[in-house]
Amino acid sequence: NQVLTEEDKIRVKLQEFGIAVSMKDTHKGLNVTLYTMTPSRGVRMSAFSKLAPDLSLALEAKSVRVLAPIPGTGLVGAEVSNKTQGIAKWENKLLVKDSLKLPVGVDVYGANHSIDLTKAPHILIGGATGSGKSVFMNTVIHTLSRQNNADRLKLVLIDPKRTEFVEFEDLPHLLSPVITEAEDADLTLKWAVEEMENRYIKLRSQRVKTIQEYQKNATDMPYIVVVIDELADLMLNSITRNSIETSIVKLAQKAR
């Protein structure tokens, strides 16, 4: 009646396919656990590539991703989804004053990860209902507004559902009240395109290429971040669909 651990199950399943490994460290993350191993000499990395479904069956896991090898190491990894999902805790130390950095999660080693919005100017958040899209968007707005004063950062919030951004209605960073109507969203995005073009003219007049360079000599160009909840709702509106799509395409191409 021997009870096999997850590590034992992985090792035994690999042995069934003629692959001998030595199990190494295990790193448990919020949503996945990474099992690391060292293959015996002579084992090709390609031998691991098709084993994810078999490991998933052996571990009774929702999904398994095989990393052969783990980048930057001499190890092979099996990334197994946890039975229950964890929650990344908010910490004030994640805030970086006067920046557009956004916390995006925690890896299996417990390290916090963030992205700089100035280096990844456009973000599309996807996922099933209840997967945490709105929670992440609220985290984005909280982070940006706490890291920057209202003179340095302006926000445009578009909320067709009328429920997600209620708590931000009194933010001093807002360029306008939270936008809930498709027609108003259309006019706002057209304004954003016009503002973008005007800013390029200003940048050219100062012989600079970025807002950061421009701000060294002037204060009339705050960052503007547009946050749209339920983009699909706007795109399905028969009256404004084409116009909104055109504005978004222009902003996605040029609004850095």
Salt bridges, closest charged atoms under 4 A:
GLU6 OE2 - LYS9 NZ 3.64
ASP8 OD1 - ARG11 NH2 3.10
GLU16 OE1 - LYS13 NZ 3.06
GLU79 OE1 - ARG65 NH2 2.99
GLU91 OE1 - LYS93 NZ 3.52
ASP107 OD2 - HIS113 NE2 2.80
GLU164 OE2 - LYS161 NZ 3.40
GLU167 OE1 - HIS142 NE2 3.31
GLU181 OE2 - ARG162 NH2 2.38
ASP186 OD2 - LYS190 NZ 3.68
GLU195 OE2 - ARG199 NE 2.85
GLU197 OE2 - LYS254 NZ 3.05
ASP220 OD2 - LYS202 NZ 3.28
GLU230 OE2 - LYS161 NZ 3.39
